[in-house]
Amino acid sequence: MEPPQKGHANLFQVYLRLRPPQIANLGSERFLLVEEPVDHDTPTHITLNPPNDRRRAIEKFAFTRVFEEDATQLDLFQGIRVLPLVEGVLAPHGGDGTDGLLATLGVTGSGKTHTMLGSRSQRGLTQLALDVLFRSIESNIVDCETTPTLETSIRSSDASEAAICSASAFIETMYTDFSSSRGGSRATTPMIVGPPNNPDQPATHITTPLLPGCFPSSPQSVRLVSHDDDLSRIIHLSTPPSQKEEIAPPTLTQVASFKLKPKLAGSPSPQKHYMSLTSAARIKKNLTKCPIKGDHAPLTPRKNLQRPSAFPQAPDISSVRASCDPSADYAVVISMYEVYNDRIFDLLTPPIRSNGNKEPRRRPLLFKSTELSPDRKVVAGLRKVICGNLKDALMVLEAGLNERRVAGTGSNSVSSRSHGFFCVEVKKRRRGRHSSRWGNSTLSIVDLAGSERARDAKTQGATLAEAGKINESLMYLGQCLQMQSDASSTTKPNLVPFRQCKLTELLFANSFPTGSLSSSTNGRRAPQKGVMIVTADPIGDFNATSQILRYSALAREVTVPRIPSITSTILANRNSSGQSQRSESSVGSRSDTSSPVLVHHRPFYHPSGTHSHTFSPAPDTERATMENAALEIARMADMIDQLNAELTQETETRMAAEAHVLSMEDRMADLEQEIREECYADFEQRLALEMGRWKATLSLEQERGEEHWDRKVEVLARSVGVTVTTPSSDEDNVEDEDKENILIESLEQENERLRREVAILKRELSGRTPSKRTPLRERGDVPSARASSSTTDTLGDLGNRLEQLRVNSGEGKKVLKVSSSGSPTKKVRKLQTRRWEGTAADDDLM
Ligand SMILES: Nc1ncnc2c1ncn2[C@@H]1O[C@H](COP(=O)(O)OP(=O)(O)OP(=O)(O)O)[C@@H](O)[C@H]1O
C-alpha cells in the first residue's frame, strides 16, 4: 500500500490520534498496532488485528499521519499544521483568505472533545488556534472599543442575517461579575491565575491531576464552574483530591463532592472533562437517571454565568505566530452553533419561552443562500460576537459551551449529544479604508458527536433517539469521506453526496470552488482546507473503531490469512479419489508457511458490491488447485466480511431510522403543543378585541337609546303642556298641588258632563229607525264630524292630561325627574296605553 500523498486532491487531510488506555479497559487485548515508519519519520500506517478471531481479515490503513498515545496537545497542534490553517484565513499575501475546517471524528469516548477543547490543565486545538490568531494580528486588529463604527460596518457587510454585537455587550449580558459592585463590564484577565476578586467567594486550592493517579509537583490552577443557583463559583484547585476534603471549607462540601470525586466507571481519568462543567451536562446527567421514552431534557433559561478567573495556559505557544497582511485591518467575529437531531441551533442566543409554555426553547436556524450570499449557503440568523482579544473570545466560547448538549452514557460520562461548530470569522479590509467592504474567511472548528452502540452506551428514550440521529449523520459523513478517495471526484460536488443531512452539508458545502462570481469578493472562492482528526482507542470497541477507520482512512488494504482446515475440506471434496490424504498434508504445510493473500485496496465497498478476481483455468497440479482454492476462500471470506459489514450498517441504519421515527414523534408532539398554544393565544387575543368592540358598541347604543327616550318624553311632556320643573320648595309644591287638584276637579266635572251628553245622544239615536236617522253631522244639537273628531281629540287630550296630571301630582314628578337622567319608558308607555284605551272607549261610544 502506497503511503498517502500529502497535499493535493483529498477534501480532507486525515490524521489519526490514539488515546491513552482507559482504566476500565486496561486488561483488554490491543487490536490496533502502529506500523514503524519506513521512509517517513512519522508513522502513517496502522494495522487492525481482529481480537479473538484469527480467521478474520487483517486490515491496514493509511493516514496523513498517526499520533500515538503519548502525543501531547502541542504535538497535535504542530503535527496537523494548525498554523497554515490560520494563515489561510489571514491571507498574508493580500486578497481573500481561504476557509479552514478542523474537525474530529471517532467512536464515543475516544477523545474528540479532549483534542478540540482540552482539559482543565491543557488547552485544546480551539484555544491554541485562537491564541495564535489573536497574537498574529495584534497590531492590525480593530475592535469595537477603538472603532465605534465597527459594529455597523460589519453588520452591513454580513451576508448571514446575523445579530452582531460587541464582545463587551455579550459578556455583560451573559456573565455576572465576581465583585458585587459590578464595577465594569470587562472580565478579569483570564490567563492570570488568582483568587477571586470577591473575598466573600470562598476558594480552595487543589492540584489538577494530569494523568490518572499523577499530580504535578507544582500547583497548577484550573477552574471549575458550577451553575447551581446557590453554589455558582469558581474554585482554584491546588491539592490532590485525596487532601481536598481537609482543605475545602465546609461551605464547599457540596461543590467538592459534585466536582472532584474521581469516577472510574465510564470516566477513565480523574481529570474532569471540560464539558462536564456545563449546566447542560448536569441536566443531561439528570436525564440519564430516568430516561423514559420521549423524555426531553428541559433547557435551562440562560442564567448569568460566573466569570471564569483563569483559563489553562499550557501548552505554551507564545513563540508561534502566523504571518498576516500588514496592509490590512482585521476584525474577528465569533459564532457557535450545534447540529442536534439534524437541526441547527444557535449556542450564543439564549433559549426563548414560547407563549404559555414554561420550557425555554431554541428556534432551529436555516442553512440557506441569502441576498448577499446567493451562491453560497450560510447559517442564517446566528448571533455573532466581535472579539478584540483572546480573553473575550474564550469567554464567548465558554458561554456557548455552557449551552451545548451533553449527556452521561454508558460509554462516556460526558458525551456530546450534538455536533458542535465553533466559527471564527476573520474579516479583512485595506488598512484605513473605512468605507470599503469587509472580506471574509472562516476557520470552523468542529467537535462531532461520537458514534455509539445503544447496547454499550445503555441509552434509552430521548438519548437513544439522539444516538440514532448521531449515527445516521455519521453514516452519511462516512459515505462522503469514502468518495474522497477517488481523486477525480473532488472537484465534482455532485459525486460527494453531501446534501443528505445538515452535518455533511455544513462540512462539505465549502469544499468545492464556487461556480459563479462571489458577491462579496468578485471572484471565485477557493475551496476550504479541511483537516479531519480521527480519534481511536486501540483497546476499545473493535467493531466500532474498524468501521470508522474504514471510511475515514485515506487508503486501505485487507489481508486474509490462510485457513488450512477450510482449504483441506475443499480439496478433500475435489480429490475424493484417494488423493485426499496426500493433498491435505501438502496443503496444510503450504498454507501454514505461505504469505497471506492480499485481497484489495480502497474503496472497501465496491460500487457493484462485488470484487472481481480472475482465476486461470485450474491446472492439474496440486499446487495450482491449492492456489485457486485459497483465492476462492479469500474471496468468500472477503465477501462474508463485506456482507457482515453491510449487515452491521443496515442494522445501524434501521436503528437510526427507528430512533428517527421516535424523535420525529416527539417533535410532532412538540409542534402540536406549540401550535395549540399559538392558536390559543391568538384566540384569546381576538376574543379580547371583540369583547372590547362589543362593549363599546353596547354603551354607544345605550346612550343613543337614552337620548332617544329623553327626547320622546320631552316631546310628550310638551304636547300635554306639562313643564318639567323641579319644585323649588315645599310651599311651592303645596301651592302647585292645590292648583292641579282644582284643575283636575273642574276637568273631571267637564268630562262627566260630556259623557252624560254623549249617553243621551246615544239613546236618542238608538230610538230612531235607521231610515229616519239623520246623520249626526247634519244635526244641530250634535257637533259636526270635524267637531266630533276634535271632540274625540279633546276627550283624548283631556284623558291624557288627566293622566299626566295624576302622574304629575303623585309619582309623576318622579317620572319626569327620572326622564331627565334615566329612561321613563314604562311610565310613558302606560300613559299612552291609557290614552288609547280611553280613545277606544270613546270610539265604542260612537
Ligand atoms: N489523549 C487523551 N489524553 C488524556 N485523556 C483523554 C485523551 N483522550 C480522551 N481522554 C479522556 O477520555 C474521556 C472521554 O474523552 P472525550 O469526552 O474527549 O471523548 P469524545 O470522543 O468527545 O466522546 P463523545 O463523542 O461521547 O463526546 C475524557 O475524560 C477525556 O479527558
The ligand as an SDF file (V2000), in Angstrom:
LIG
                    3D

 31 33  0  0  0  0  0  0  0  0999 V2000
   -5.4710   11.9040   24.6330 N   0  0  0  0  0  0  0  0  0  0  0  0
   -6.0590   11.8830   25.8320 C   0  0  0  0  0  0  0  0  0  0  0  0
   -5.3420   12.0860   26.9380 N   0  0  0  0  0  0  0  0  0  0  0  0
   -5.9220   12.0700   28.1470 C   0  0  0  0  0  0  0  0  0  0  0  0
   -7.2390   11.8600   28.3590 N   0  0  0  0  0  0  0  0  0  0  0  0
   -8.0130   11.6580   27.2860 C   0  0  0  0  0  0  0  0  0  0  0  0
   -7.4650   11.6710   25.9760 C   0  0  0  0  0  0  0  0  0  0  0  0
   -8.4600   11.4450   25.1250 N   0  0  0  0  0  0  0  0  0  0  0  0
   -9.5780   11.3410   25.8600 C   0  0  0  0  0  0  0  0  0  0  0  0
   -9.3040   11.4530   27.1640 N   0  0  0  0  0  0  0  0  0  0  0  0
  -10.2710   11.3910   28.2630 C   0  0  0  0  0  0  0  0  0  0  0  0
  -11.2760   10.4450   27.9310 O   0  0  0  0  0  0  0  0  0  0  0  0
  -12.5690   10.9150   28.3080 C   0  0  0  0  0  0  0  0  0  0  0  0
  -13.5070   10.9230   27.1090 C   0  0  0  0  0  0  0  0  0  0  0  0
  -12.9780   11.7860   26.1350 O   0  0  0  0  0  0  0  0  0  0  0  0
  -13.8860   12.7800   25.2770 P   0  0  0  0  0  0  0  0  0  0  0  0
  -15.0310   13.2570   26.0350 O   0  0  0  0  0  0  0  0  0  0  0  0
  -12.9700   13.7620   24.6610 O   0  0  0  0  0  0  0  0  0  0  0  0
  -14.4480   11.7700   24.2240 O   0  0  0  0  0  0  0  0  0  0  0  0
  -15.3540   12.1250   22.9760 P   0  0  0  0  0  0  0  0  0  0  0  0
  -14.7770   11.3830   21.8260 O   0  0  0  0  0  0  0  0  0  0  0  0
  -15.5020   13.5940   22.8250 O   0  0  0  0  0  0  0  0  0  0  0  0
  -16.7240   11.4640   23.4070 O   0  0  0  0  0  0  0  0  0  0  0  0
  -18.2090   11.8110   22.8720 P   0  0  0  0  0  0  0  0  0  0  0  0
  -18.2370   11.5350   21.4290 O   0  0  0  0  0  0  0  0  0  0  0  0
  -19.0770   10.8800   23.6320 O   0  0  0  0  0  0  0  0  0  0  0  0
  -18.4480   13.2320   23.2100 O   0  0  0  0  0  0  0  0  0  0  0  0
  -12.3720   12.2810   28.8980 C   0  0  0  0  0  0  0  0  0  0  0  0
  -12.3620   12.1750   30.2820 O   0  0  0  0  0  0  0  0  0  0  0  0
  -11.0040   12.7120   28.3980 C   0  0  0  0  0  0  0  0  0  0  0  0
  -10.3480   13.5620   29.3050 O   0  0  0  0  0  0  0  0  0  0  0  0
  1  2  1  0
  2  3  1  0
  2  7  2  0
  3  4  2  0
  4  5  1  0
  5  6  2  0
  6  7  1  0
  6 10  1  0
  7  8  1  0
  8  9  2  0
  9 10  1  0
 10 11  1  0
 11 12  1  0
 11 30  1  0
 12 13  1  0
 13 14  1  0
 13 28  1  0
 14 15  1  0
 15 16  1  0
 16 17  2  0
 16 18  1  0
 16 19  1  0
 19 20  1  0
 20 21  2  0
 20 22  1  0
 20 23  1  0
 23 24  1  0
 24 25  2  0
 24 26  1  0
 24 27  1  0
 28 29  1  0
 28 30  1  0
 30 31  1  0
M  END
$$$$
